[in-house]
Amino acid sequence: MSILNRVIDERFWSHRQRSTSIAGVAAAELSLLIFLYRVFFNHYWDWDLFAVGLTFAVVKLAMMTYFYLTA
């Protein structure tokens, strides 16, 4: 890891963290939107998509609470 730290500065790690977070939020929102579309228009409950969106929401809220309480 120290070799990477010599080549890559902290801006790279910051951009990587933010882009990964945004990608995760976008993927979770997309899964929930597809779930809702299928429920309302196709009358089909796709529990896999719901589980992905719900897992994201639970983990996000749990981590926000943890960071708030420990900071």
N, C-alpha and C positions, 0 to 999 in steps of 0.2 A: 504494500500500500504506500510506502514511503516513496517509491519510484514514481507512482502516479501523482503524488502530491508535489513532486518537483517539476513535473511536466504540466500539470493542470492546476489552475489557481482556484480560489474559493468561489469565484463568479460562476464557473462551470458547474460546481456542485449545487449552488443556489438555483441556477436556471434549471438544472436537472430535477431538483426537488419540486420546484413550482410546476414545471411542465408535467411531471408525473401526477401531481395532485390534480391538476386541471383535467388531464386525460381520464383519471379515475372518476371524477365527478361527471364528466361528459358521458362516459360509458354507463354509469349507474342511471343517470337521467334518461339516456336512450333506452335502456332496458325497461324502465318503468313506463316510458311513453309507448313502447311497442306493446307492453303488457296491457295498458289501458286501451290502446287501439283495438287489440284483439278481443278484449272484453266487450267494448261498446259496439263494435261493428261486426265482428264475427261471432260474438256470444260464446267465446272459447276462453277458458281460464288456463293460461300457460304458467303453471306454478314455478317453473324453472326461472323465467324472467323475473317474476315477483321475488323469488328468493335472492337473486343477484342484487336487485335494488334494495331490498330490505337489509341484507347483510351489509351493504355499503352504508346505509343510514345508521345502523346500530353501531358499527365500528367507528364511523366518523364522530357520532355523538359521544361514544365512550372515550375516544382519544381526546376530544375537546374537553370533556370533564376532567380527565386525568391530568392533562397539561394545565388546566386552570387551577386545580387543587394542589399541584406540586410546584407550581412556579411562584 
